[in-house]
Amino acid sequence: MVAPKAFLDFIDDHGKELIDRLKEAVAIPSVSGDPARREDVKRMAAWLLEQLGRFGVNAEAVPLGEQIVDGTPSDLDLPPILLGRIGADPKKPTVLIYGHYDVQPAQKSDGWTTEPFELHVDYSNDKMTGRGTTDDKGPVLGWVNVLEAHHALGIELPVNLRFCFEGMEESGCEGLDALVAEEAAKGDQGYFDNVDCICISDTCWLNTNTPGLTYGLRGVAYFHVTISGPGADLHSGFGGSVFEPMTDLIALMSKLVTSDARILIPGIYDGVKPASEEEIELYNKIDFSVADVEQAAGGKIAISDDKATVLMGRMRNPSLSLHGIVGASSGVETKTVIPARVTGKFSLRLVPPQTPEDVKIKVETYLRSEFAKLNTKNTLESIRMEGGSAWVEDYKHYNYEAAKNATEVSRLEHSLVGRLPTHFGGPFASPTSSLQEIWLKTPDFFREGGSIPVTLTFAEKLGKNIVLLPMGRGDDGAHSTNEKVNISNYLQGSKLLGAYLYEVAKLAPKT
Amino acid sequence: MVAPKAFLDFIDDHGKELIDRLKEAVAIPSVSGDPARREDVKRMAAWLLEQLGRFGVNAEAVPLGEQIVDGTPSDLDLPPILLGRIGADPKKPTVLIYGHYDVQPAQKSDGWTTEPFELHVDYSNDKMTGRGTTDDKGPVLGWVNVLEAHHALGIELPVNLRFCFEGMEESGCEGLDALVAEEAAKGDQGYFDNVDCICISDTCWLNTNTPGLTYGLRGVAYFHVTISGPGADLHSGFGGSVFEPMTDLIALMSKLVTSDARILIPGIYDGVKPASEEEIELYNKIDFSVADVEQAAGGKIAISDDKATVLMGRMRNPSLSLHGIVGASSGVETKTVIPARVTGKFSLRLVPPQTPEDVKIKVETYLRSEFAKLNTKNTLESIRMEGGSAWVEDYKHYNYEAAKNATEVSRLEHSLVGRLPTHFGGPFASPTSSLQEIWLKTPDFFREGGSIPVTLTFAEKLGKNIVLLPMGRGDDGAHSTNEKVNISNYLQGSKLLGAYLYEVAKLAPKT
């Protein structure tokens, strides 16, 4: 079961309208991290709810109550989570779609070349610039575009769909965990009835030229280690007469990781298997060179000249990064202070079978033992940890097969290539468009170095296979200035999301 | 030649007026670090100039031009330096007095129990609280009180006096060096003509019960070491695939000093002689216990249980303190950042024969060698140093003998004890006042752990003996909230400054 030509044609024929839809969405500055923008976030929710309803989705905005600030409820209402369903055919598989309609903060003065909340469409460079274009309004509208096409064409969707769109993703996903748990507990009576698999389009390709599928995320264990001594900050005239907390903290922090990224905490690698030849080969196949890593990092600082070593360092091995120190002098001035109480911040990225809890025990034991060796009179006041588990999905599941097939457009009856929105002019009209080189590739299967907590939420609460199916490219700059999505990625990506649903319908086991 | 009874009586009899003078001065918020307060600083200069003139000093306010901000002149005028002279008797020695009329910032909300710019006089606890009471308006007015007494009584001063009062001491002494050099170059035509010795009353006793004289200050070499790698801050998802500047910086910083304050830089102790038995005995005699150090530090963190070790650690040996890091995450939030460019800040306190220039070479050589060992691809971008030399004075000079004699009031014809401003009531009227226990002691001779750049300025430009003769006690809290001076210290201190001039007149070699 492949995506019908009419659907693919619809996207091509309505490119301008679909871009206008994104323009409307970007114009609503739904910044969840800024209380002053909360009404805009809610306005965005209402706008999206209306779009879903217009194309046949039975959706509602579920209120989440007041935002918790510093441990107590504030006067500020959380933006709602939109839950929706369309289709209840027991012969079709049911796919749950997650996305978010809130965005990161942005101001032109941060270094944007155009207004961040005005979509700037640059046909000649195949780019649409604006906050949220790739994270995550573009992908969310990709789903809406799929819905519109089927609604307008009167074509039945190949699967039952369930939607969960939140408005606090960029601000800690407050309220999501509880609501997902609540809906999951409702079983057939809730919005997540009979979900067979889950698709999240909220990541990007690893690079700029090969589509990718993410099947793993590292976990995180973030530590705050506090050492104190004097009653207040001292003038450094005291130096030499007292034990200084900074000296002890720097000593501890220096014992965590080597320059070449080897973690020094005893037992930290327990259970993390060395990569097999076969696994190393997988990483060597990924279309992402050491030069690509260095380009992404903005410096020639790759940990090795060996590609698999670099990629495994980021994707499949644990790492430890030192983030900074609270309570020390952090300005450029020559402040001769002996800080009284300093907190070192560092975190480990975790991979299975590491768990934050297990890592916490090992880190704490090690730090206390190293601290004892210092023979200092300062106090190791506290070791605090916040953590999230790693997630690695079974990428041989039909959910991945479907995403892979949809990405390899050559397997579609109607190639996505060549059917370009010619009415715009620009490179899309050209048969030599770079799109031809992009879109016919097998996607990279990769794990990401970071964490996406919502993935864990759904994995834990629903226990279903999740695929992270990206729309945008590796250089989109999700949280940065001049965030963009390529026009080609938005339009072809809308086809991709639709095509994915047809592939799921084809591959999911019949019930 | 001892201070005449009439002078001492005058201070006792006019205690209330002298306190009112301090009240007026404290009420002018002459915060040099706050451009918004610049007019107040100038108002303070005008007020002080008027006081000096009123009591016979030939003084002028020397303009210093515009303040330099970020390397270029700003619209902000520097406050003037007040230069003054009284007396030109070739048979008398000439004493140069330095003080400053600007103060540190202060706001009640910082934790003050009373308004910082309203003098709060608490007779029952012998305290006057307010910004500048001890640093340095109290001592400056001590000199004015001496002038007033002699002027009112028609008594000739025992020495020729020269004054240099500045208004930028709390903000880097901008303009002072150049002006002092200029005046010094004028010889007999300048304000520093025929200066025999110098007195600076801008420090405090080491403790709260024994007067002290400071004869040495450590120098400083402040380092900024910058390491960079990525083009911009990275998400810690990159961790494990790149060299991280923080890891390298923490490694370098951890190699500078041990927890128990031993500096690890090769050659750093070259030329610093181990203390002789005799010298150790000097430190053991100082009225300042390990418990006092820990009380001052606000924690039981003294580097040793041996008193001389602790005091020498602060006063006569070099030390190294780690101050902080620029460019890393310094807030309490769990920010998963890999900082792109970090600058470690640390400083050494220096003692003779160490010089900032020599120390810079040793530190730089060591850091570059240790950095090379890390085998990192990050860049050691720069090692920047700002320094000031140490200062150790000949404390067997008559200038110190004079200050010591004036402090040991038992040697004065008219004991300072017992002649208390009884018209206030309170503990001063009592013959069992704690003052009796304080004032009859031989002062501690000590070196300070910190630096006072103006001392170096005068030492280098004029080449005369300088005594640091404190008015206030060790718990005055010069730069802190609730800065205070004891009423007894202000009034007896005014007598002390006057008595010091008589002792100089007695002890200085006749010309």
Contacts between the chains, C-beta under 8 A, distances in Angstrom:
chain1	res1	chain2	res2	distance
A	218	B	237	7.1
A	220	B	236	7.8
A	220	B	336	6.9
A	222	B	334	4.6
A	222	B	336	6.9
A	224	B	332	7.9
A	224	B	334	7.7
A	228	B	299	7.7
A	229	B	297	7.7
A	229	B	299	5.0
A	229	B	301	4.5
A	230	B	297	4.6
A	230	B	298	5.0
A	230	B	299	4.7
A	230	B	301	6.3
A	231	B	297	6.9
A	231	B	298	1.9
A	231	B	299	5.5
A	232	B	298	5.5
A	232	B	480	7.9
A	234	B	297	6.0
A	235	B	449	7.7
A	235	B	450	5.7
A	235	B	479	8.0
A	236	B	220	7.8
A	236	B	319	7.5
A	236	B	321	4.5
A	236	B	323	7.4
A	236	B	347	6.0
A	236	B	349	6.5
A	236	B	449	7.7
A	236	B	450	7.2
A	237	B	218	7.2
A	237	B	314	6.9
A	237	B	349	7.0
A	237	B	448	6.2
A	237	B	449	3.3
A	237	B	450	3.0
A	237	B	451	7.6
A	238	B	296	7.9
A	238	B	297	6.3
A	238	B	314	6.3
A	238	B	449	5.9
A	239	B	261	7.5
A	239	B	314	7.4
A	239	B	319	3.3
A	239	B	320	6.8
A	239	B	321	4.4
A	239	B	347	8.0
A	239	B	349	5.2
A	239	B	449	6.5
A	240	B	261	5.2
A	240	B	303	6.9
A	240	B	313	3.6
A	240	B	314	5.5
A	240	B	317	5.6
A	240	B	318	7.2
A	240	B	319	3.2
A	240	B	349	6.8
A	240	B	449	7.1
A	241	B	293	5.7
A	241	B	297	7.9
A	241	B	302	6.6
A	241	B	303	5.6
A	241	B	310	5.0
A	241	B	311	7.1
A	241	B	313	4.3
A	241	B	314	3.7
A	241	B	319	7.9
A	241	B	449	7.0
A	242	B	293	7.2
A	242	B	297	5.1
A	242	B	299	7.7
A	242	B	301	4.6
A	242	B	302	6.1
A	242	B	303	5.9
A	243	B	259	6.3
A	243	B	260	7.3
A	243	B	261	7.7
A	243	B	301	4.5
A	243	B	302	8.0
A	243	B	303	6.3
A	244	B	261	7.7
A	244	B	321	5.9
A	244	B	322	7.0
A	246	B	321	7.2
A	246	B	322	4.1
A	246	B	323	7.1
A	246	B	324	7.4
A	247	B	257	5.7
A	247	B	258	7.5
A	247	B	259	5.5
A	247	B	261	7.8
A	247	B	321	7.7
A	247	B	322	5.8
A	248	B	259	5.5
A	250	B	250	6.0
A	250	B	253	4.8
A	250	B	254	5.0
A	250	B	322	5.6
A	251	B	254	5.4
A	251	B	259	6.4
A	253	B	250	4.8
A	253	B	254	7.4
A	254	B	250	5.0
A	254	B	251	5.4
A	254	B	253	7.4
A	254	B	254	3.3
A	254	B	255	8.0
A	255	B	254	8.0
A	257	B	247	5.7
A	258	B	247	7.5
A	259	B	243	6.2
A	259	B	247	5.5
A	259	B	248	5.5
A	259	B	251	6.4
A	259	B	374	4.3
A	259	B	375	6.5
A	259	B	376	4.5
A	260	B	243	7.3
A	260	B	375	6.9
A	260	B	376	7.6
A	261	B	239	7.5
A	261	B	240	5.2
A	261	B	241	8.0
A	261	B	243	7.6
A	261	B	244	7.8
A	261	B	247	7.8
A	293	B	241	5.7
A	293	B	242	7.2
A	296	B	238	7.9
A	297	B	229	7.7
A	297	B	230	4.6
A	297	B	231	6.8
A	297	B	234	6.0
A	297	B	238	6.3
A	297	B	241	7.9
A	297	B	242	5.1
A	298	B	230	5.0
A	298	B	231	1.9
A	298	B	232	5.5
A	298	B	340	7.4
A	299	B	228	7.7
A	299	B	229	5.0
A	299	B	230	4.7
A	299	B	231	5.5
A	299	B	242	7.7
A	299	B	340	7.8
A	299	B	377	7.9
A	299	B	378	7.9
A	300	B	377	6.2
A	301	B	229	4.5
A	301	B	230	6.3
A	301	B	242	4.6
A	301	B	243	4.5
A	301	B	377	4.6
A	301	B	378	6.1
A	302	B	241	6.6
A	302	B	242	6.1
A	302	B	243	8.0
A	302	B	377	7.4
A	303	B	240	6.9
A	303	B	241	5.6
A	303	B	242	5.9
A	303	B	243	6.3
A	310	B	241	5.0
A	311	B	241	7.1
A	313	B	240	3.6
A	313	B	241	4.3
A	314	B	237	6.9
A	314	B	238	6.3
A	314	B	239	7.4
A	314	B	240	5.5
A	314	B	241	3.7
A	317	B	240	5.5
A	318	B	240	7.2
A	319	B	236	7.5
A	319	B	239	3.3
A	319	B	240	3.2
A	319	B	241	7.9
A	320	B	239	6.8
A	321	B	236	4.5
A	321	B	239	4.3
A	321	B	244	5.9
A	321	B	246	7.2
A	321	B	247	7.8
A	321	B	336	7.5
A	321	B	338	5.3
A	322	B	244	7.0
A	322	B	246	4.1
A	322	B	247	5.8
A	322	B	250	5.6
A	322	B	328	7.8
A	323	B	236	7.4
A	323	B	246	7.2
A	323	B	328	6.5
A	323	B	329	4.5
A	323	B	335	6.1
A	323	B	336	6.9
A	323	B	337	5.7
A	323	B	338	7.7
A	323	B	339	7.4
A	324	B	246	7.4
A	324	B	325	6.5
A	324	B	328	3.2
A	324	B	329	3.4
A	324	B	330	5.4
A	324	B	335	7.6
A	324	B	337	7.6
A	324	B	339	6.9
A	325	B	324	6.5
A	325	B	325	5.8
A	325	B	328	6.5
A	325	B	330	6.6
A	326	B	330	6.0
A	326	B	331	6.7
A	326	B	332	5.6
A	328	B	322	7.8
A	328	B	323	6.5
A	328	B	324	3.2
A	328	B	325	6.5
A	328	B	330	7.1
A	329	B	323	4.5
A	329	B	324	3.4
A	329	B	345	6.0
A	330	B	324	5.4
A	330	B	325	6.6
A	330	B	326	6.0
A	330	B	328	7.2
A	330	B	330	3.7
A	331	B	326	6.7
A	332	B	224	7.9
A	332	B	326	5.6
A	332	B	343	7.5
A	334	B	222	4.6
A	334	B	224	7.7
A	334	B	345	7.3
A	334	B	347	7.6
A	334	B	386	5.7
A	335	B	323	6.1
A	335	B	324	7.5
A	335	B	345	7.5
A	336	B	220	6.9
A	336	B	222	7.0
A	336	B	321	7.5
A	336	B	323	6.9
A	336	B	347	5.9
A	336	B	450	7.6
A	337	B	323	5.7
A	337	B	324	7.6
A	338	B	321	5.3
A	338	B	323	7.7
A	339	B	323	7.3
A	339	B	324	6.8
A	340	B	298	7.4
A	340	B	299	7.8
A	343	B	332	7.5
A	345	B	329	6.0
A	345	B	334	7.3
A	345	B	335	7.6
A	347	B	236	6.0
A	347	B	239	8.0
A	347	B	334	7.6
A	347	B	336	5.9
A	349	B	236	6.5
A	349	B	237	7.0
A	349	B	239	5.2
A	349	B	240	6.8
A	374	B	259	4.3
A	375	B	259	6.5
A	375	B	260	6.9
A	376	B	259	4.5
A	376	B	260	7.6
A	377	B	299	7.9
A	377	B	300	6.2
A	377	B	301	4.6
A	377	B	302	7.4
A	378	B	299	7.9
A	378	B	301	6.1
A	386	B	334	5.6
A	448	B	237	6.2
A	449	B	235	7.7
A	449	B	236	7.7
A	449	B	237	3.2
A	449	B	238	5.9
A	449	B	239	6.5
A	449	B	240	7.0
A	449	B	241	7.0
A	450	B	235	5.7
A	450	B	236	7.2
A	450	B	237	3.0
A	450	B	336	7.6
A	451	B	237	7.7
